[in-house]
Amino acid sequence: MRVQWYRIRKTLRQPQGGFLAIGPRYPGVLSYDGLVALFTHPGDAQWTEVVPVEELEEAPEEPHRRRRWK
């Protein structure tokens, strides 16, 4: 099992009390059948969320920061 970075799509219906938010990147593990990804809360390993692959976008790299010229 390999950890990959994902973004949550805007179409995901958030469960009550879920920790995932739309926009930021989260480390997740893809299931063996490739249908869902498992996300674990960084502060509490018992708090996990399962998200269907249709609601995810792969986000392998952080966006490049723009240079500001003086």
CHARMM-style PDB file with segment names, atoms N, HN, CA, C and O in Angstrom:
ATOM      1  N   MET     1       0.849  -1.179   0.000  1.00  0.00      PROA
ATOM      2  CA  MET     1       0.000   0.000   0.000  1.00  0.00      PROA
ATOM      3  C   MET     1       0.893   1.240   0.000  1.00  0.00      PROA
ATOM      4  O   MET     1       1.815   1.367   0.805  1.00  0.00      PROA
ATOM      5  N   ARG     2       0.594   2.134  -0.916  1.00  0.00      PROA
ATOM      6  HN  ARG     2      -0.155   2.031  -1.570  1.00  0.00      PROA
ATOM      7  CA  ARG     2       1.413   3.327  -1.085  1.00  0.00      PROA
ATOM      8  C   ARG     2       0.577   4.573  -0.799  1.00  0.00      PROA
ATOM      9  O   ARG     2      -0.569   4.677  -1.236  1.00  0.00      PROA
ATOM     10  N   VAL     3       1.145   5.483  -0.085  1.00  0.00      PROA
ATOM     11  HN  VAL     3       2.076   5.399   0.270  1.00  0.00      PROA
ATOM     12  CA  VAL     3       0.451   6.734   0.230  1.00  0.00      PROA
ATOM     13  C   VAL     3       0.576   7.672  -0.965  1.00  0.00      PROA
ATOM     14  O   VAL     3       1.667   7.867  -1.501  1.00  0.00      PROA
ATOM     15  N   GLN     4      -0.563   8.257  -1.381  1.00  0.00      PROA
ATOM     16  HN  GLN     4      -1.449   8.098  -0.946  1.00  0.00      PROA
ATOM     17  CA  GLN     4      -0.589   9.228  -2.459  1.00  0.00      PROA
ATOM     18  C   GLN     4      -1.309  10.473  -1.963  1.00  0.00      PROA
ATOM     19  O   GLN     4      -2.053  10.426  -0.983  1.00  0.00      PROA
ATOM     20  N   TRP     5      -1.080  11.583  -2.646  1.00  0.00      PROA
ATOM     21  HN  TRP     5      -0.476  11.621  -3.442  1.00  0.00      PROA
ATOM     22  CA  TRP     5      -1.726  12.839  -2.282  1.00  0.00      PROA
ATOM     23  C   TRP     5      -2.954  13.056  -3.153  1.00  0.00      PROA
ATOM     24  O   TRP     5      -2.901  12.880  -4.370  1.00  0.00      PROA
ATOM     25  N   TYR     6      -4.060  13.440  -2.525  1.00  0.00      PROA
ATOM     26  HN  TYR     6      -4.103  13.583  -1.536  1.00  0.00      PROA
ATOM     27  CA  TYR     6      -5.320  13.659  -3.225  1.00  0.00      PROA
ATOM     28  C   TYR     6      -5.949  14.982  -2.801  1.00  0.00      PROA
ATOM     29  O   TYR     6      -5.690  15.499  -1.714  1.00  0.00      PROA
ATOM     30  N   ARG     7      -6.778  15.510  -3.687  1.00  0.00      PROA
ATOM     31  HN  ARG     7      -6.989  15.090  -4.570  1.00  0.00      PROA
ATOM     32  CA  ARG     7      -7.651  16.639  -3.362  1.00  0.00      PROA
ATOM     33  C   ARG     7      -9.083  16.126  -3.423  1.00  0.00      PROA
ATOM     34  O   ARG     7      -9.407  15.245  -4.219  1.00  0.00      PROA
ATOM     35  N   ILE     8      -9.932  16.689  -2.574  1.00  0.00      PROA
ATOM     36  HN  ILE     8      -9.668  17.405  -1.927  1.00  0.00      PROA
ATOM     37  CA  ILE     8     -11.341  16.325  -2.542  1.00  0.00      PROA
ATOM     38  C   ILE     8     -12.089  17.223  -3.526  1.00  0.00      PROA
ATOM     39  O   ILE     8     -11.913  18.441  -3.508  1.00  0.00      PROA
ATOM     40  N   ARG     9     -12.919  16.634  -4.379  1.00  0.00      PROA
ATOM     41  HN  ARG     9     -13.063  15.645  -4.393  1.00  0.00      PROA
ATOM     42  CA  ARG     9     -13.706  17.420  -5.334  1.00  0.00      PROA
ATOM     43  C   ARG     9     -14.869  18.117  -4.638  1.00  0.00      PROA
ATOM     44  O   ARG     9     -15.308  17.706  -3.564  1.00  0.00      PROA
ATOM     45  N   LYS    10     -15.353  19.169  -5.265  1.00  0.00      PROA
ATOM     46  HN  LYS    10     -14.996  19.503  -6.138  1.00  0.00      PROA
ATOM     47  CA  LYS    10     -16.448  19.953  -4.692  1.00  0.00      PROA
ATOM     48  C   LYS    10     -17.757  19.181  -4.642  1.00  0.00      PROA
ATOM     49  O   LYS    10     -18.674  19.576  -3.922  1.00  0.00      PROA
ATOM     50  N   THR    11     -17.865  18.088  -5.390  1.00  0.00      PROA
ATOM     51  HN  THR    11     -17.120  17.767  -5.975  1.00  0.00      PROA
ATOM     52  CA  THR    11     -19.111  17.327  -5.442  1.00  0.00      PROA
ATOM     53  C   THR    11     -19.294  16.378  -4.260  1.00  0.00      PROA
ATOM     54  O   THR    11     -20.367  15.796  -4.107  1.00  0.00      PROA
ATOM     55  N   LEU    12     -18.271  16.209  -3.423  1.00  0.00      PROA
ATOM     56  HN  LEU    12     -17.399  16.681  -3.547  1.00  0.00      PROA
ATOM     57  CA  LEU    12     -18.376  15.289  -2.288  1.00  0.00      PROA
ATOM     58  C   LEU    12     -19.342  15.833  -1.247  1.00  0.00      PROA
ATOM     59  O   LEU    12     -19.234  16.988  -0.837  1.00  0.00      PROA
ATOM     60  N   ARG    13     -20.275  15.009  -0.826  1.00  0.00      PROA
ATOM     61  HN  ARG    13     -20.362  14.071  -1.160  1.00  0.00      PROA
ATOM     62  CA  ARG    13     -21.182  15.374   0.266  1.00  0.00      PROA
ATOM     63  C   ARG    13     -20.494  15.025   1.574  1.00  0.00      PROA
ATOM     64  O   ARG    13     -20.260  13.854   1.875  1.00  0.00      PROA
ATOM     65  N   GLN    14     -20.176  16.047   2.341  1.00  0.00      PROA
ATOM     66  HN  GLN    14     -20.366  16.998   2.096  1.00  0.00      PROA
ATOM     67  CA  GLN    14     -19.426  15.865   3.578  1.00  0.00      PROA
ATOM     68  C   GLN    14     -20.265  15.165   4.641  1.00  0.00      PROA
ATOM     69  O   GLN    14     -21.414  15.546   4.863  1.00  0.00      PROA
ATOM     70  N   PRO    15     -19.714  14.148   5.303  1.00  0.00      PROA
ATOM     71  CA  PRO    15     -20.430  13.549   6.430  1.00  0.00      PROA
ATOM     72  C   PRO    15     -20.406  14.487   7.636  1.00  0.00      PROA
ATOM     73  O   PRO    15     -19.524  15.337   7.753  1.00  0.00      PROA
ATOM     74  N   GLN    16     -21.360  14.327   8.509  1.00  0.00      PROA
ATOM     75  HN  GLN    16     -22.077  13.636   8.414  1.00  0.00      PROA
ATOM     76  CA  GLN    16     -21.419  15.137   9.724  1.00  0.00      PROA
ATOM     77  C   GLN    16     -20.181  14.862  10.570  1.00  0.00      PROA
ATOM     78  O   GLN    16     -19.934  13.717  10.946  1.00  0.00      PROA
ATOM     79  N   GLY    17     -19.408  15.890  10.872  1.00  0.00      PROA
ATOM     80  HN  GLY    17     -19.609  16.821  10.567  1.00  0.00      PROA
ATOM     81  CA  GLY    17     -18.233  15.739  11.721  1.00  0.00      PROA
ATOM     82  C   GLY    17     -17.007  15.211  11.007  1.00  0.00      PROA
ATOM     83  O   GLY    17     -16.069  14.763  11.666  1.00  0.00      PROA
ATOM     84  N   GLY    18     -16.980  15.247   9.674  1.00  0.00      PROA
ATOM     85  HN  GLY    18     -17.742  15.611   9.139  1.00  0.00      PROA
ATOM     86  CA  GLY    18     -15.814  14.774   8.935  1.00  0.00      PROA
ATOM     87  C   GLY    18     -14.681  15.782   8.986  1.00  0.00      PROA
ATOM     88  O   GLY    18     -14.923  16.975   9.167  1.00  0.00      PROA
ATOM     89  N   PHE    19     -13.451  15.322   8.829  1.00  0.00      PROA
ATOM     90  HN  PHE    19     -13.254  14.353   8.682  1.00  0.00      PROA
ATOM     91  CA  PHE    19     -12.305  16.228   8.917  1.00  0.00      PROA
ATOM     92  C   PHE    19     -11.778  16.656   7.555  1.00  0.00      PROA
ATOM     93  O   PHE    19     -10.972  17.584   7.480  1.00  0.00      PROA
ATOM     94  N   LEU    20     -12.210  16.007   6.474  1.00  0.00      PROA
ATOM     95  HN  LEU    20     -12.864  15.254   6.534  1.00  0.00      PROA
ATOM     96  CA  LEU    20     -11.720  16.385   5.146  1.00  0.00      PROA
ATOM     97  C   LEU    20     -12.405  17.656   4.662  1.00  0.00      PROA
ATOM     98  O   LEU    20     -13.606  17.838   4.863  1.00  0.00      PROA
ATOM     99  N   ALA    21     -11.646  18.521   4.033  1.00  0.00      PROA
ATOM    100  HN  ALA    21     -10.671  18.373   3.870  1.00  0.00      PROA
ATOM    101  CA  ALA    21     -12.191  19.760   3.478  1.00  0.00      PROA
ATOM    102  C   ALA    21     -11.880  19.813   1.985  1.00  0.00      PROA
ATOM    103  O   ALA    21     -10.954  19.154   1.512  1.00  0.00      PROA
ATOM    104  N   ILE    22     -12.647  20.588   1.261  1.00  0.00      PROA
ATOM    105  HN  ILE    22     -13.399  21.123   1.645  1.00  0.00      PROA
ATOM    106  CA  ILE    22     -12.427  20.728  -0.169  1.00  0.00      PROA
ATOM    107  C   ILE    22     -11.277  21.703  -0.393  1.00  0.00      PROA
ATOM    108  O   ILE    22     -11.272  22.793   0.179  1.00  0.00      PROA
ATOM    109  N   GLY    23     -10.317  21.331  -1.205  1.00  0.00      PROA
ATOM    110  HN  GLY    23     -10.320  20.446  -1.670  1.00  0.00      PROA
ATOM    111  CA  GLY    23      -9.221  22.228  -1.544  1.00  0.00      PROA
ATOM    112  C   GLY    23      -7.853  21.738  -1.127  1.00  0.00      PROA
ATOM    113  O   GLY    23      -6.998  21.539  -1.990  1.00  0.00      PROA
ATOM    114  N   PRO    24      -7.596  21.528   0.185  1.00  0.00      PROA
ATOM    115  CA  PRO    24      -6.243  21.120   0.573  1.00  0.00      PROA
ATOM    116  C   PRO    24      -5.896  19.713   0.081  1.00  0.00      PROA
ATOM    117  O   PRO    24      -6.777  18.928  -0.269  1.00  0.00      PROA
ATOM    118  N   ARG    25      -4.618  19.418   0.063  1.00  0.00      PROA
ATOM    119  HN  ARG    25      -3.903  20.056   0.347  1.00  0.00      PROA
ATOM    120  CA  ARG    25      -4.170  18.073  -0.304  1.00  0.00      PROA
ATOM    121  C   ARG    25      -4.115  17.215   0.947  1.00  0.00      PROA
ATOM    122  O   ARG    25      -3.731  17.682   2.020  1.00  0.00      PROA
ATOM    123  N   TYR    26      -4.505  15.943   0.797  1.00  0.00      PROA
ATOM    124  HN  TYR    26      -4.816  15.564  -0.075  1.00  0.00      PROA
ATOM    125  CA  TYR    26      -4.475  15.005   1.914  1.00  0.00      PROA
ATOM    126  C   TYR    26      -3.751  13.729   1.494  1.00  0.00      PROA
ATOM    127  O   TYR    26      -3.916  13.273   0.362  1.00  0.00      PROA
ATOM    128  N   PRO    27      -2.945  13.143   2.396  1.00  0.00      PROA
ATOM    129  CA  PRO    27      -2.345  11.846   2.081  1.00  0.00      PROA
ATOM    130  C   PRO    27      -3.390  10.753   2.297  1.00  0.00      PROA
ATOM    131  O   PRO    27      -4.061  10.713   3.329  1.00  0.00      PROA
ATOM    132  N   GLY    28      -3.517   9.869   1.310  1.00  0.00      PROA
ATOM    133  HN  GLY    28      -2.972   9.901   0.472  1.00  0.00      PROA
ATOM    134  CA  GLY    28      -4.486   8.789   1.416  1.00  0.00      PROA
ATOM    135  C   GLY    28      -3.920   7.513   0.820  1.00  0.00      PROA
ATOM    136  O   GLY    28      -2.942   7.531   0.073  1.00  0.00      PROA
ATOM    137  N   VAL    29      -4.566   6.396   1.174  1.00  0.00      PROA
ATOM    138  HN  VAL    29      -5.360   6.382   1.781  1.00  0.00      PROA
ATOM    139  CA  VAL    29      -4.152   5.089   0.686  1.00  0.00      PROA
ATOM    140  C   VAL    29      -5.288   4.530  -0.148  1.00  0.00      PROA
ATOM    141  O   VAL    29      -6.425   4.448   0.317  1.00  0.00      PROA
ATOM    142  N   LEU    30      -4.982   4.145  -1.382  1.00  0.00      PROA
ATOM    143  HN  LEU    30      -4.058   4.212  -1.759  1.00  0.00      PROA
ATOM    144  CA  LEU    30      -5.966   3.575  -2.281  1.00  0.00      PROA
ATOM    145  C   LEU    30      -6.220   2.119  -1.896  1.00  0.00      PROA
ATOM    146  O   LEU    30      -5.284   1.391  -1.563  1.00  0.00      PROA
ATOM    147  N   SER    31      -7.485   1.693  -1.940  1.00  0.00      PROA
ATOM    148  HN  SER    31      -8.245   2.285  -2.211  1.00  0.00      PROA
ATOM    149  CA  SER    31      -7.819   0.312  -1.595  1.00  0.00      PROA
ATOM    150  C   SER    31      -7.283  -0.642  -2.662  1.00  0.00      PROA
ATOM    151  O   SER    31      -6.906  -0.218  -3.754  1.00  0.00      PROA
ATOM    152  N   TYR    32      -7.254  -1.933  -2.334  1.00  0.00      PROA
ATOM    153  HN  TYR    32      -7.560  -2.278  -1.447  1.00  0.00      PROA
ATOM    154  CA  TYR    32      -6.729  -2.928  -3.267  1.00  0.00      PROA
ATOM    155  C   TYR    32      -7.552  -3.014  -4.541  1.00  0.00      PROA
ATOM    156  O   TYR    32      -7.002  -3.260  -5.615  1.00  0.00      PROA
ATOM    157  N   ASP    33      -8.870  -2.814  -4.439  1.00  0.00      PROA
ATOM    158  HN  ASP    33      -9.316  -2.614  -3.567  1.00  0.00      PROA
ATOM    159  CA  ASP    33      -9.724  -2.885  -5.622  1.00  0.00      PROA
ATOM    160  C   ASP    33      -9.753  -1.564  -6.390  1.00  0.00      PROA
ATOM    161  O   ASP    33     -10.278  -1.517  -7.503  1.00  0.00      PROA
ATOM    162  N   GLY    34      -9.205  -0.499  -5.824  1.00  0.00      PROA
ATOM    163  HN  GLY    34      -8.779  -0.538  -4.920  1.00  0.00      PROA
ATOM    164  CA  GLY    34      -9.109   0.786  -6.497  1.00  0.00      PROA
ATOM    165  C   GLY    34     -10.396   1.583  -6.524  1.00  0.00      PROA
ATOM    166  O   GLY    34     -10.520   2.514  -7.320  1.00  0.00      PROA
ATOM    167  N   LEU    35     -11.366   1.246  -5.672  1.00  0.00      PROA
ATOM    168  HN  LEU    35     -11.265   0.490  -5.025  1.00  0.00      PROA
ATOM    169  CA  LEU    35     -12.651   1.941  -5.684  1.00  0.00      PROA
ATOM    170  C   LEU    35     -12.758   3.052  -4.649  1.00  0.00      PROA
ATOM    171  O   LEU    35     -13.515   4.001  -4.848  1.00  0.00      PROA
ATOM    172  N   VAL    36     -12.018   2.955  -3.552  1.00  0.00      PROA
ATOM    173  HN  VAL    36     -11.403   2.184  -3.390  1.00  0.00      PROA
ATOM    174  CA  VAL    36     -12.086   3.957  -2.491  1.00  0.00      PROA
ATOM    175  C   VAL    36     -10.675   4.280  -1.996  1.00  0.00      PROA
ATOM    176  O   VAL    36      -9.734   3.517  -2.213  1.00  0.00      PROA
ATOM    177  N   ALA    37     -10.552   5.416  -1.333  1.00  0.00      PROA
ATOM    178  HN  ALA    37     -11.317   6.036  -1.156  1.00  0.00      PROA
ATOM    179  CA  ALA    37      -9.298   5.807  -0.687  1.00  0.00      PROA
ATOM    180  C   ALA    37      -9.576   6.020   0.790  1.00  0.00      PROA
ATOM    181  O   ALA    37     -10.637   6.521   1.163  1.00  0.00      PROA
ATOM    182  N   LEU    38      -8.634   5.645   1.620  1.00  0.00      PROA
ATOM    183  HN  LEU    38      -7.772   5.238   1.317  1.00  0.00      PROA
ATOM    184  CA  LEU    38      -8.753   5.757   3.071  1.00  0.00      PROA
ATOM    185  C   LEU    38      -7.874   6.899   3.551  1.00  0.00      PROA
ATOM    186  O   LEU    38      -6.685   6.957   3.238  1.00  0.00      PROA
ATOM    187  N   PHE    39      -8.471   7.805   4.313  1.00  0.00      PROA
ATOM    188  HN  PHE    39      -9.437   7.758   4.567  1.00  0.00      PROA
ATOM    189  CA  PHE    39      -7.744   8.946   4.881  1.00  0.00      PROA
ATOM    190  C   PHE    39      -7.783   8.839   6.392  1.00  0.00      PROA
ATOM    191  O   PHE    39      -8.838   8.587   6.973  1.00  0.00      PROA
ATOM    192  N   THR    40      -6.642   9.029   7.032  1.00  0.00      PROA
ATOM    193  HN  THR    40      -5.785   9.234   6.560  1.00  0.00      PROA
ATOM    194  CA  THR    40      -6.538   8.976   8.486  1.00  0.00      PROA
ATOM    195  C   THR    40      -6.183  10.358   9.010  1.00  0.00      PROA
ATOM    196  O   THR    40      -5.313  11.033   8.459  1.00  0.00      PROA
ATOM    197  N   HSD    41      -6.855  10.779  10.076  1.00  0.00      PROA
ATOM    198  HN  HSD    41      -7.562  10.231  10.524  1.00  0.00      PROA
ATOM    199  CA  HSD    41      -6.591  12.085  10.676  1.00  0.00      PROA
ATOM    200  C   HSD    41      -5.182  12.085  11.265  1.00  0.00      PROA
ATOM    201  O   HSD    41      -4.808  11.141  11.960  1.00  0.00      PROA
ATOM    202  N   PRO    42      -4.393  13.134  10.997  1.00  0.00      PROA
ATOM    203  CA  PRO    42      -3.014  13.143  11.494  1.00  0.00      PROA
ATOM    204  C   PRO    42      -2.905  13.200  13.013  1.00  0.00      PROA
ATOM    205  O   PRO    42      -1.896  12.756  13.560  1.00  0.00      PROA
ATOM    206  N   GLY    43      -3.888  13.719  13.699  1.00  0.00      PROA
ATOM    207  HN  GLY    43      -4.707  14.079  13.254  1.00  0.00      PROA
ATOM    208  CA  GLY    43      -3.813  13.823  15.152  1.00  0.00      PROA
ATOM    209  C   GLY    43      -4.412  12.639  15.893  1.00  0.00      PROA
ATOM    210  O   GLY    43      -4.101  12.429  17.065  1.00  0.00      PROA
ATOM    211  N   ASP    44      -5.271  11.857  15.229  1.00  0.00      PROA
ATOM    212  HN  ASP    44      -5.523  12.028  14.277  1.00  0.00      PROA
ATOM    213  CA  ASP    44      -5.947  10.738  15.873  1.00  0.00      PROA
ATOM    214  C   ASP    44      -6.076   9.605  14.864  1.00  0.00      PROA
ATOM    215  O   ASP    44      -6.898   9.678  13.950  1.00  0.00      PROA
ATOM    216  N   ALA    45      -5.272   8.560  15.021  1.00  0.00      PROA
ATOM    217  HN  ALA    45      -4.604   8.501  15.763  1.00  0.00      PROA
ATOM    218  CA  ALA    45      -5.225   7.467  14.051  1.00  0.00      PROA
ATOM    219  C   ALA    45      -6.530   6.673  13.982  1.00  0.00      PROA
ATOM    220  O   ALA    45      -6.763   5.962  13.005  1.00  0.00      PROA
ATOM    221  N   GLN    46      -7.381   6.782  14.999  1.00  0.00      PROA
ATOM    222  HN  GLN    46      -7.192   7.360  15.793  1.00  0.00      PROA
ATOM    223  CA  GLN    46      -8.653   6.056  14.981  1.00  0.00      PROA
ATOM    224  C   GLN    46      -9.706   6.783  14.161  1.00  0.00      PROA
ATOM    225  O   GLN    46     -10.741   6.198  13.840  1.00  0.00      PROA
ATOM    226  N   TRP    47      -9.471   8.029  13.817  1.00  0.00      PROA
ATOM    227  HN  TRP    47      -8.631   8.504  14.078  1.00  0.00      PROA
ATOM    228  CA  TRP    47     -10.429   8.830  13.058  1.00  0.00      PROA
ATOM    229  C   TRP    47     -10.086   8.718  11.576  1.00  0.00      PROA
ATOM    230  O   TRP    47      -9.106   9.305  11.117  1.00  0.00      PROA
ATOM    231  N   THR    48     -10.886   7.970  10.832  1.00  0.00      PROA
ATOM    232  HN  THR    48     -11.681   7.492  11.205  1.00  0.00      PROA
ATOM    233  CA  THR    48     -10.622   7.760   9.411  1.00  0.00      PROA
ATOM    234  C   THR    48     -11.862   8.088   8.595  1.00  0.00      PROA
ATOM    235  O   THR    48     -12.983   8.066   9.104  1.00  0.00      PROA
ATOM    236  N   GLU    49     -11.645   8.390   7.333  1.00  0.00      PROA
ATOM    237  HN  GLU    49     -10.735   8.408   6.920  1.00  0.00      PROA
ATOM    238  CA  GLU    49     -12.742   8.608   6.386  1.00  0.00      PROA
ATOM    239  C   GLU    49     -12.443   7.828   5.121  1.00  0.00      PROA
ATOM    240  O   GLU    49     -11.295   7.744   4.685  1.00  0.00      PROA
ATOM    241  N   VAL    50     -13.488   7.256   4.534  1.00  0.00      PROA
ATOM    242  HN  VAL    50     -14.420   7.323   4.888  1.00  0.00      PROA
ATOM    243  CA  VAL    50     -13.381   6.513   3.287  1.00  0.00      PROA
ATOM    244  C   VAL    50     -14.108   7.320   2.213  1.00  0.00      PROA
ATOM    245  O   VAL    50     -15.265   7.700   2.391  1.00  0.00      PROA
ATOM    246  N   VAL    51     -13.421   7.579   1.096  1.00  0.00      PROA
ATOM    247  HN  VAL    51     -12.481   7.271   0.951  1.00  0.00      PROA
ATOM    248  CA  VAL    51     -13.974   8.418   0.036  1.00  0.00      PROA
ATOM    249  C   VAL    51     -13.904   7.650  -1.287  1.00  0.00      PROA
ATOM    250  O   VAL    51     -12.861   7.083  -1.612  1.00  0.00      PROA
ATOM    251  N   PRO    52     -15.006   7.623  -2.058  1.00  0.00      PROA
ATOM    252  CA  PRO    52     -14.958   6.975  -3.375  1.00  0.00      PROA
ATOM    253  C   PRO    52     -13.977   7.694  -4.311  1.00  0.00      PROA
ATOM    254  O   PRO    52     -13.788   8.906  -4.213  1.00  0.00      PROA
ATOM    255  N   VAL    53     -13.369   6.940  -5.204  1.00  0.00      PROA
ATOM    256  HN  VAL    53     -13.523   5.955  -5.284  1.00  0.00      PROA
ATOM    257  CA  VAL    53     -12.371   7.483  -6.126  1.00  0.00      PROA
ATOM    258  C   VAL    53     -12.975   8.546  -7.038  1.00  0.00      PROA
ATOM    259  O   VAL    53     -12.273   9.462  -7.466  1.00  0.00      PROA
ATOM    260  N   GLU    54     -14.266   8.437  -7.338  1.00  0.00      PROA
ATOM    261  HN  GLU    54     -14.837   7.693  -6.990  1.00  0.00      PROA
ATOM    262  CA  GLU    54     -14.913   9.425  -8.210  1.00  0.00      PROA
ATOM    263  C   GLU    54     -14.905  10.826  -7.603  1.00  0.00      PROA
ATOM    264  O   GLU    54     -15.048  11.811  -8.327  1.00  0.00      PROA
ATOM    265  N   GLU    55     -14.739  10.926  -6.291  1.00  0.00      PROA
ATOM    266  HN  GLU    55     -14.623  10.126  -5.702  1.00  0.00      PROA
ATOM    267  CA  GLU    55     -14.762  12.218  -5.597  1.00  0.00      PROA
ATOM    268  C   GLU    55     -13.367  12.776  -5.346  1.00  0.00      PROA
ATOM    269  O   GLU    55     -13.213  13.742  -4.599  1.00  0.00      PROA
ATOM    270  N   LEU    56     -12.341  12.174  -5.965  1.00  0.00      PROA
ATOM    271  HN  LEU    56     -12.465  11.389  -6.572  1.00  0.00      PROA
ATOM    272  CA  LEU    56     -10.957  12.581  -5.708  1.00  0.00      PROA
ATOM    273  C   LEU    56     -10.270  13.042  -6.980  1.00  0.00      PROA
ATOM    274  O   LEU    56     -10.628  12.638  -8.087  1.00  0.00      PROA
ATOM    275  N   GLU    57      -9.275  13.898  -6.796  1.00  0.00      PROA
ATOM    276  HN  GLU    57      -8.984  14.227  -5.898  1.00  0.00      PROA
ATOM    277  CA  GLU    57      -8.360  14.293  -7.860  1.00  0.00      PROA
ATOM    278  C   GLU    57      -6.954  14.030  -7.345  1.00  0.00      PROA
ATOM    279  O   GLU    57      -6.637  14.360  -6.202  1.00  0.00      PROA
ATOM    280  N   GLU    58      -6.114  13.440  -8.181  1.00  0.00      PROA
ATOM    281  HN  GLU    58      -6.372  13.172  -9.110  1.00  0.00      PROA
ATOM    282  CA  GLU    58      -4.739  13.230  -7.759  1.00  0.00      PROA
ATOM    283  C   GLU    58      -4.014  14.561  -7.722  1.00  0.00      PROA
ATOM    284  O   GLU    58      -4.172  15.387  -8.621  1.00  0.00      PROA
ATOM    285  N   ALA    59      -3.231  14.765  -6.701  1.00  0.00      PROA
ATOM    286  HN  ALA    59      -3.103  14.094  -5.971  1.00  0.00      PROA
ATOM    287  CA  ALA    59      -2.465  16.009  -6.540  1.00  0.00      PROA
ATOM    288  C   ALA    59      -1.048  15.635  -6.113  1.00  0.00      PROA
ATOM    289  O   ALA    59      -0.699  15.771  -4.941  1.00  0.00      PROA
ATOM    290  N   PRO    60      -0.229  15.163  -7.058  1.00  0.00      PROA
ATOM    291  CA  PRO    60       1.087  14.661  -6.676  1.00  0.00      PROA
ATOM    292  C   PRO    60       2.065  15.715  -6.188  1.00  0.00      PROA
ATOM    293  O   PRO    60       2.937  15.410  -5.374  1.00  0.00      PROA
ATOM    294  N   GLU    61       1.944  16.940  -6.661  1.00  0.00      PROA
ATOM    295  HN  GLU    61       1.236  17.188  -7.322  1.00  0.00      PROA
ATOM    296  CA  GLU    61       2.921  17.969  -6.288  1.00  0.00      PROA
ATOM    297  C   GLU    61       2.201  19.219  -5.789  1.00  0.00      PROA
ATOM    298  O   GLU    61       1.060  19.498  -6.155  1.00  0.00      PROA
ATOM    299  N   GLU    62       2.896  19.943  -4.960  1.00  0.00      PROA
ATOM    300  HN  GLU    62       3.824  19.716  -4.662  1.00  0.00      PROA
ATOM    301  CA  GLU    62       2.364  21.235  -4.556  1.00  0.00      PROA
ATOM    302  C   GLU    62       2.501  22.202  -5.722  1.00  0.00      PROA
ATOM    303  O   GLU    62       3.426  22.073  -6.524  1.00  0.00      PROA
ATOM    304  N   PRO    63       1.594  23.169  -5.829  1.00  0.00      PROA
ATOM    305  CA  PRO    63       1.739  24.142  -6.914  1.00  0.00      PROA
ATOM    306  C   PRO    63       3.009  24.964  -6.733  1.00  0.00      PROA
ATOM    307  O   PRO    63       3.425  25.249  -5.610  1.00  0.00      PROA
ATOM    308  N   HSD    64       3.608  25.333  -7.834  1.00  0.00      PROA
ATOM    309  HN  HSD    64       3.270  25.101  -8.747  1.00  0.00      PROA
ATOM    310  CA  HSD    64       4.831  26.135  -7.776  1.00  0.00      PROA
ATOM    311  C   HSD    64       4.486  27.551  -7.342  1.00  0.00      PROA
ATOM    312  O   HSD    64       3.513  28.146  -7.806  1.00  0.00      PROA
ATOM    313  N   ARG    65       5.293  28.064  -6.459  1.00  0.00      PROA
ATOM    314  HN  ARG    65       6.083  27.581  -6.083  1.00  0.00      PROA
ATOM    315  CA  ARG    65       5.063  29.424  -5.981  1.00  0.00      PROA
ATOM    316  C   ARG    65       5.581  30.413  -7.001  1.00  0.00      PROA
ATOM    317  O   ARG    65       6.636  30.218  -7.603  1.00  0.00      PROA
ATOM    318  N   ARG    66       4.826  31.469  -7.182  1.00  0.00      PROA
ATOM    319  HN  ARG    66       3.969  31.628  -6.692  1.00  0.00      PROA
ATOM    320  CA  ARG    66       5.243  32.504  -8.124  1.00  0.00      PROA
ATOM    321  C   ARG    66       6.367  33.332  -7.531  1.00  0.00      PROA
ATOM    322  O   ARG    66       6.385  33.619  -6.333  1.00  0.00      PROA
ATOM    323  N   ARG    67       7.290  33.706  -8.374  1.00  0.00      PROA
ATOM    324  HN  ARG    67       7.275  33.473  -9.346  1.00  0.00      PROA
ATOM    325  CA  ARG    67       8.370  34.578  -7.926  1.00  0.00      PROA
ATOM    326  C   ARG    67       7.905  36.020  -8.016  1.00  0.00      PROA
ATOM    327  O   ARG    67       7.243  36.415  -8.975  1.00  0.00      PROA
ATOM    328  N   ARG    68       8.249  36.768  -7.042  1.00  0.00      PROA
ATOM    329  HN  ARG    68       8.787  36.446  -6.264  1.00  0.00      PROA
ATOM    330  CA  ARG    68       7.918  38.199  -7.060  1.00  0.00      PROA
ATOM    331  C   ARG    68       9.197  38.966  -7.301  1.00  0.00      PROA
ATOM    332  O   ARG    68      10.178  38.830  -6.570  1.00  0.00      PROA
ATOM    333  N   TRP    69       9.165  39.771  -8.339  1.00  0.00      PROA
ATOM    334  HN  TRP    69       8.368  39.882  -8.933  1.00  0.00      PROA
ATOM    335  CA  TRP    69      10.331  40.561  -8.687  1.00  0.00      PROA
ATOM    336  C   TRP    69      10.233  41.922  -8.006  1.00  0.00      PROA
ATOM    337  O   TRP    69       9.156  42.510  -7.906  1.00  0.00      PROA
ATOM    338  N   LYS    70      11.353  42.394  -7.553  1.00  0.00      PROA
ATOM    339  HN  LYS    70      12.228  41.917  -7.634  1.00  0.00      PROA
ATOM    340  CA  LYS    70      11.397  43.700  -6.885  1.00  0.00      PROA
ATOM    341  C   LYS    70      11.702  44.783  -7.868  1.00  0.00      PROA
ATOM    342  OT1 LYS    70      11.781  45.953  -7.493  1.00  0.00      PROA
TER     343      LYS     70
END
